[in-house]
Amino acid sequence: MMEPEELALRQIAPHMLVDDGKIAPAAFGPNTSDAHKPSYSRSSLVTPQAGT
């Protein structure tokens, strides 16, 4: 990513939330559920959407 205003977006599943509803720090690092390779999307290519 070369543009300073571009964002890296991460999909957050319900199991990535802690008890108070905040995103757990582990959601941004490698873990077994993503084969230790978390995926991110570029804001220039996708539009973030809230879950239902």
C-alpha positions in Angstrom: 0.0 0.0 0.0 1.6 3.2 -1.1 -1.1 5.8 -0.4 -1.0 7.2 3.2 -4.8 7.5 3.4 -5.4 3.9 2.4 -6.5 1.5 5.2 -6.0 -2.2 5.8 -9.3 -3.7 6.7 -9.7 -6.9 8.7 -13.0 -9.0 8.9 -13.9 -9.5 12.6 -16.0 -12.5 13.5 -18.0 -12.7 16.7 -15.4 -15.1 18.3 -12.8 -12.3 17.9 -14.6 -10.1 20.5 -13.9 -10.0 24.2 -16.5 -9.9 26.9 -16.9 -6.1 26.8 -17.5 -6.1 23.0 -14.1 -4.8 22.1 -12.0 -6.5 19.4 -9.5 -8.9 21.0 -5.8 -8.0 20.1 -5.5 -11.6 18.8 -7.8 -10.7 15.9 -4.9 -8.8 14.3 -2.2 -11.5 14.6 -1.8 -15.0 13.3 -3.8 -17.7 14.9 -4.9 -21.3 14.1 -8.3 -20.3 12.6 -6.6 -18.6 9.7 -3.6 -21.0 9.3 -1.4 -18.4 11.0 -1.9 -16.1 7.9 -4.5 -13.4 8.7 -6.0 -11.8 5.6 -6.6 -8.1 5.1 -8.4 -6.1 2.4 -7.3 -2.8 1.0 -9.8 0.1 1.4 -9.1 1.2 -2.2 -10.5 -2.2 -3.4 -13.4 -3.0 -1.0 -16.1 -1.2 1.0 -16.4 -2.2 4.7 -19.8 -3.5 5.8 -21.2 -4.0 9.2 -22.4 -7.5 10.1 -26.1 -8.3 10.6 
